Amino acid sequence: MPEYKLITNIDIYTPEKHIPNGAILIKDDKIAYAGPILGTPPFIRILGDVSPTYMICDFKNHLAVPGFMDIHLHGGGGADFMDASPEAGTTVLKTHLKKGTTSSLPTLMTASDEEILRGIEAVLEIKKSGKLIPDILGLHLEGPYITKEKRGAQPEKHVRPFSSKELRRYLKASGGSIRIMTLAPEIPGAGSLIRYLKAKKIIAAAGHSNATFGQAVKGIRAGISHGTHLFNAMSGIFHRDPGLAGALLMDDSVTVELIADGIHLHPSIPVFVAKIKPLEKIILVTDATRHAGRKKSPLRTEDGRLSGSAISLDIALKNMITWTGRPLTEILPMLTLNPARLLGIADCKGRLAKGADADIVILDKKFNVKHVFLRGEKTI
């Protein structure tokens, strides 16, 4: 017998559409209905079941939004995916689940070949565990084929030239689960690397790069379709050479990540980006490391370089709304529908609609996370 949960008396954000005083019917791990209230229990009769078991959750004065998706996530709760253990990775995922992130791309930084392989193996072990944890949508490899000049917190000793043999080893170890790879478009062999990634249906992302505008445009023409943490660890806009940041902003086919913590970017920068970039091409990420969920300040390297952030996506959401003054319907897709579209999974993720996964976040009127449903199960 199917299990039903009825979320009622709630404002629904699908995310692009606002449905006031609506209801969401969950059947097992999927959304069976999301829309205006039609009555209770007539919701149940819609599906034709004679005597189903169901639970009613009345969330008056609250908002229902799709589960958040983080495509650039390193750590949280004192752990990091580079710790290369299923326990550490599970800690990261559970830390961000409490703040509304129901699916993510665990991100591995530039490291030795052995460390990257161990990180991949640990993430795959988590995915196979069957535990009620946020969905692992694949992997994001941030490097190692980047430039030393813009390495940020990536260890200089592990930045290296592109090796097709090494990359094939990562692809084999991951079982085809690498979804994004960050690279510098100016490195030798970048064109071949980008075309290879595109052929394997892996998103080629430009980042940790000192590319000129011309080199960046050449990379985009070769197949780069995404920009990793825009402005951070990349050549910026200069009036004689707009650099990588300029190329990513000026091409409307390319998506860009923003770290909206007020540290990686001045609050005016996301406002600027939202004015000139199509909103559906902006994706909020955390780039969070192990301080997230424990401290407000991000990690720094010994020489003072920023090493990821300490935020969760709920904070990014609130900051973007505050800084831009734009409505929730315009900002919410940046951490729900937009990343789902980038990954090609918008039919089941990033939206509240019939047939989608029942990943639902309940917010109060100040956008604080109060409850989270993960695949239909209430986790907090």
C-alpha atoms as one frame of an Amber mdcrd trajectory, in Angstrom:
protein
   0.000   0.000   0.000   1.465   3.404  -0.962   2.319   5.909   1.746   1.033
   9.450   1.403   1.955  12.714   3.074  -0.123  15.825   2.596   1.526  19.213
   3.109  -1.239  21.751   3.367  -1.971  25.436   4.072   1.360  26.496   2.618
   2.646  28.986   0.064   4.284  27.013  -2.748   7.173  28.294  -4.871   7.614
  25.868  -7.756  10.229  27.747  -7.900   9.294  30.163 -10.692   5.589  30.282
  -9.855   3.998  31.286  -6.554   0.893  29.339  -5.478  -0.578  30.883  -2.320
  -2.389  28.680   0.186  -1.522  25.500  -1.654  -0.961  21.836  -0.930   1.544
  19.157  -1.897   0.690  15.464  -1.950   3.619  13.081  -1.628   3.199   9.485
  -2.769   6.135   7.429  -1.480   9.178   9.382  -2.762   7.484  11.405  -5.524
   5.230  14.445  -5.736   1.737  13.398  -6.820   0.209  16.872  -6.688   1.396
  20.438  -6.098  -1.087  23.238  -6.490  -4.105  24.987  -4.994  -5.936  23.311
  -2.156  -8.774  21.172  -3.474  -9.915  19.738  -0.162  -8.896  17.008   2.250
  -9.094  14.038   1.828 -10.182  14.442  -1.831  -6.436  14.664  -2.636  -6.185
  11.005  -1.854  -9.140  10.068  -4.059  -7.421  11.729  -7.008  -5.096   8.750
  -7.154  -7.832   6.175  -6.948  -6.598   4.304  -3.870  -9.355   2.892  -1.679
  -7.949   3.304   1.817  -4.406   4.652   1.758  -2.440   5.595   4.850  -1.471
   9.238   4.937  -0.059  11.898   7.218  -1.176  15.520   7.174   1.421  18.244
   7.767  -0.123  21.674   8.291   2.504  24.366   7.690   0.442  27.532   7.899
   2.468  30.744   7.465   5.326  28.830   5.844   6.734  28.418   2.341   7.397
  25.204   0.428  10.309  25.323  -2.024  12.262  22.666  -3.940  15.214  21.065
  -2.210  18.424  23.025  -2.744  21.094  21.699  -5.123  24.791  22.444  -4.558
  27.003  21.623  -7.531  30.192  22.836  -5.824  30.535  21.413  -2.315  33.719
  20.314  -0.554  32.852  19.992   3.111  31.023  20.901   6.292  30.571  19.866
   9.892  34.327  19.508  10.332  34.712  17.066   7.430  35.709  17.259   3.766
  35.240  14.908   0.829  39.043  14.916   0.454  39.210  13.124   3.804  38.349
  10.188   1.546  36.172   8.241   3.956  32.458   7.428   3.724  32.035   8.694
   7.296  33.500  12.112   6.473  31.449  12.442   3.302  28.265  11.483   5.129
  29.001  14.152   7.746  29.303  16.753   4.981  26.016  15.746   3.381  24.074
  15.623   6.652  25.450  19.020   7.711  24.104  20.680   4.580  20.862  18.669
   4.601  19.914  20.467   7.821  20.112  23.709   5.837  18.004  22.511   2.916
  20.511  20.954   0.509  18.899  17.718  -0.668  21.271  16.925  -3.537  24.799
  17.865  -4.512  27.926  17.204  -6.516  30.677  16.300  -4.035  33.697  18.278
  -5.178  37.288  17.039  -5.073  40.094  19.571  -5.183  43.454  19.420  -6.904
  45.516  16.715  -5.215  47.782  13.791  -6.010  46.532  11.094  -8.336  46.175
   8.687  -5.410  44.246  11.172  -3.271  41.769  11.938  -6.042  41.194   8.245
  -6.663  40.603   7.638  -2.941  38.175  10.565  -2.863  36.239   9.154  -5.810
  36.091   5.731  -4.195  34.789   7.140  -0.891  32.004   9.103  -2.613  30.923
   6.019  -4.556  30.792   4.033  -1.302  28.431   6.610   0.198  26.239   6.499
  -2.876  25.928   2.720  -2.624  25.155   2.745   1.113  21.408   3.237   0.667
  21.254   5.572   3.664  18.777   8.444   3.830  21.244  11.130   2.815  21.103
  13.853   0.152  21.287  12.558  -3.400  24.785  12.394  -4.840  24.284  13.532
  -8.414  27.838  12.779  -9.466  31.247  14.343  -8.932  32.812  17.710  -9.601
  36.586  17.576 -10.120  38.055  21.021  -9.427  41.357  20.540 -11.196  44.052
  19.340 -11.372  44.520  20.807 -14.884  44.544  24.463 -13.881  47.076  27.299
 -13.777  49.364  27.922 -10.807  48.926  31.696 -11.004  45.227  31.384 -10.171
  45.312  28.208  -8.115  43.656  29.872  -5.090  43.781  27.315  -2.267  44.611
  24.432  -4.613  48.034  22.984  -3.640  50.646  24.266  -6.084  52.633  21.024
  -5.997  49.670  19.088  -7.403  48.788  21.446 -10.267  49.912  19.572 -13.365
  49.633  19.357 -17.155  46.681  17.623 -18.704  47.144  13.868 -18.989  44.574
  11.937 -21.022  45.777   8.696 -19.432  45.217  10.086 -15.945  41.794  11.489
 -16.831  40.691   8.136 -18.261  41.727   6.579 -14.964  39.435   8.991 -13.081
  36.552   8.303 -15.446  36.954   4.557 -15.027  37.220   4.801 -11.226  34.095
   6.975 -11.062  32.004   4.629 -13.158  31.052   7.542 -15.384  29.776   9.702
 -12.523  31.974  12.771 -13.120  29.562  15.531 -14.141  31.722  18.688 -14.010
  35.443  19.285 -14.404  37.040  22.658 -13.712  40.015  23.495 -15.942  42.006
  26.464 -17.171  41.294  27.063 -20.878  44.786  28.481 -21.544  46.789  25.384
 -20.556  48.500  23.300 -23.254  46.094  20.748 -24.656  43.019  22.540 -23.289
  41.168  22.293 -26.583  41.583  18.523 -26.707  40.596  18.224 -23.043  37.446
  20.320 -23.508  36.356  18.394 -26.595  37.014  15.085 -24.852  34.892  16.119
 -21.852  32.089  17.247 -24.137  32.161  13.905 -25.959  31.852  12.140 -22.593
  28.922  14.429 -21.636  30.951  16.001 -18.829  30.465  19.731 -18.275  33.702
  21.590 -18.999  33.934  24.477 -16.523  36.444  27.311 -16.739  38.117  28.269
 -13.485  41.400  28.682 -11.628  42.566  30.337 -14.794  44.564  33.363 -15.936
  43.188  33.186 -19.475  43.044  36.210 -21.701  39.682  37.132 -23.170  40.750
  35.545 -26.465  41.819  32.300 -24.817  38.579  32.182 -22.852  36.435  32.719
 -25.962  38.388  29.989 -27.746  37.675  27.652 -24.821  33.974  28.454 -24.904
  33.871  27.760 -28.631  35.550  24.417 -27.961  32.821  23.451 -25.481  33.209
  25.215 -22.142  29.653  25.791 -20.897  30.127  26.749 -17.239  32.216  29.073
 -15.078  33.473  27.987 -11.650  32.987  30.562  -8.855  32.862  33.620 -11.100
  35.562  36.260 -10.418  37.294  34.096  -7.818  40.627  32.580  -8.909  40.311
  33.832 -12.487  41.455  36.718 -14.662  39.127  39.634 -14.038  37.693  42.383
 -16.174  40.200  44.981 -17.380  39.289  47.520 -20.018  42.042  46.339 -22.407
  41.380  42.649 -21.764  38.057  41.529 -20.226  39.695  38.253 -19.171  37.924
  35.015 -18.328  35.343  36.752 -16.123  34.381  39.047 -18.999  34.067  36.173
 -21.465  31.853  34.153 -19.102  29.607  37.148 -18.462  29.273  38.155 -22.088
  28.256  34.747 -23.455  24.614  34.080 -22.618  24.993  30.355 -23.325  27.360
  29.883 -20.366  26.239  29.379 -16.766  28.220  30.880 -13.903  28.572  30.079
 -10.213  28.366  32.734  -7.505  29.543  32.318  -3.909  27.158  34.696  -2.144
  28.851  34.856   1.257  29.848  38.521   1.195  33.509  37.499   1.474  34.345
  35.910  -1.858  32.336  38.635  -3.607  31.401  42.147  -2.542  27.574  42.288
  -2.271  27.426  44.651  -5.249  28.954  42.047  -7.574  25.998  39.591  -7.537
  23.749  42.610  -8.160  25.912  43.514 -11.148  25.906  39.947 -12.482  22.111
  39.672 -12.125  21.717  42.821 -14.225  23.760  41.646 -17.192  23.539  37.835
 -17.109  20.311  35.925 -17.865  18.974  34.901 -14.449  18.527  31.301 -15.599
  22.298  31.160 -16.198  23.252  32.051 -12.615  23.815  29.266 -10.083  24.418
  29.815  -6.388  26.993  27.482  -4.857  28.651  27.307  -1.473  32.152  26.033
  -2.334  31.909  25.142   1.359  34.754  23.439   3.183  34.906  21.864   6.634
  34.136  25.093   8.538  30.560  25.177   7.188  28.055  24.463   9.929  30.652
  25.209  12.617  32.181  28.628  12.037  31.259  31.813  10.221  34.712  32.453
   8.763  36.030  30.385   5.842  39.270  28.451   5.932  42.438  30.181   4.732
  45.767  28.840   3.591  48.993  29.650   5.437  49.604  32.576   3.078  46.088
  33.952   3.627  44.307  32.700   0.519  40.594  31.938   0.831  39.927  28.207
   0.913  36.255  27.764   0.117  33.443  29.254   2.183  31.717  28.488   5.468
  28.139  29.032   4.285  25.199  26.819   3.379  22.790  27.497   0.519  20.068
  28.933   2.766  22.463  31.768   3.612  23.278  32.291  -0.057  19.550  32.519
  -0.807  18.917  35.123   1.876  21.968  37.157   0.868  20.981  37.257  -2.805
  17.451  38.381  -2.001  18.753  41.079   0.358  21.464  42.353  -1.962  19.499
  42.348  -5.221  16.044  43.243  -3.883  14.611  40.735  -6.336  11.639  38.480
  -5.472  11.983  34.884  -4.331  10.644  33.626  -7.678  13.695  35.135  -9.426
  16.370  34.062  -6.936  15.118  30.605  -5.901  15.787  28.993  -9.324  19.491
  29.819  -8.847  19.822  27.012  -6.298  17.081  24.693  -7.537  15.951  24.696
 -11.168  19.059  26.266 -12.740  21.520  23.625 -11.490  18.988  20.911 -12.388
  18.831  22.240 -15.940  22.617  22.382 -16.164  22.832  18.710 -15.169  19.938
  17.717 -17.424  17.714  16.463 -14.583  15.055  19.183 -14.411  12.353  16.589
 -15.003  12.872  15.180 -11.504  14.901  17.740  -9.525  14.741  21.436  -8.738
  10.969  21.885  -8.954   7.728  21.147  -7.149   5.505  19.440  -9.700   3.783
  16.137 -10.303   6.302  13.384 -10.940   9.288  15.202  -9.449  11.268  13.804
  -6.532   9.717  14.747  -3.198  12.682  16.872  -2.070  10.971  19.763  -0.310
  12.213  22.485   2.017   9.854  24.291   4.372  10.890  27.883   5.112   9.475
  30.467   7.473   8.655  33.947   6.218  12.254  35.048   6.849  13.564  32.182
   4.680  14.905  30.155   7.585  14.868  26.384   7.058  12.348  24.769   9.406
  11.743  21.310   7.884  13.229  19.204   5.096  11.620  16.342   3.175  14.145
  14.110   1.427  12.638  11.740  -1.128   9.374  12.023   0.775  10.839  11.390
   4.234  10.745  14.183   6.799  14.317  14.524   8.058  14.058  17.650  10.227
